[in-house]
Structures are given as structure tokens and as C-alpha cells.
Amino acid sequence: MRLAGLEGLNVVVATFVAAGFLLVAVPIGAPASADAQLVRATIWPNLVITFSPKTFRHGTVLMRVKNRTSSAHEFMINGVTWRRIRPHASVTNSVTFKRRGIYQATLPDCGYLSMCAPTAGDSGPTGRVRVT
């Protein structure tokens, strides 16, 4: 009788362990469709933001942001803000672009007239991408 109770406990423990692995494997962010495009954004040390590809179709995309600076930064595009991205780390999130146009990305933690790297005529750290 006692062994039967232990076997049941083993099944419960195994179920929780399996559920834990699933939680680790699921990416953070809104779910994206299976055919979502991957767009890479890079925050460079001079705070210029570049995209690859530079043009993509409207709809939901997975955007992977790589922070190549020595400071943590927030990244924002189309109303979606990433949590602080540690230096030399990447974070992926899904973003839906409903309309065609040119979208501007920014680092909201730096602000306008950048507090991160002030220069004459600074318009803040930005990057642009075209959505078709």
C-alpha cells in the first residue's frame, strides 16, 4: 500500500517537472503566427539602431533586439516596449504592424536630446524601418 502512494507521488512530481520545462521553453512576448517574419534590430554603441531586413511586409513579426552597448536599454517600436535589455544580450518579442509605412524605433530610457550620449543637434537614439 505504501509503495502505491509513492508511485502516485512520483507521477505528480514528474508532471510538475515536465510543466516547468514547458514554462522555460515558451518565449516571452505575445504569441506570433507560425509564418511570422524574423526581423533583427541592433542597438550599436553610438546608439544608432539598425534593422535587418530594412524592409518587411506588414503583419506580425518576431523582432530580435541585440544590445551591443555597455549599458542596459529599453527598446520601443510601434507602441511595444521591451524590458531593459542587458549589455551584449538579445531579447525577442512579437510586434504587429497593421499599416504600411516608415516606423521609427527609439530607446525611451535615453529620452529626447539623448541623456545617454548627448551631442550637438541630437534628436535622440533612433532607427527607421520600412513596412510594406
Buried (B, 14 or more C-beta within 10 A) or exposed (E): EEEEEEEEEEEEEEEEEEEEEEEEEEEEBEEBEEEBBEBBBBBBEEBEBBBEEEEBEEBBBBBBBBBEBEBEBBBBBBEBBBEBBEEEEBBBBBBBBEEEEEBEBBBBBBEEEBEBBEEEEBEBBBBEBEBE
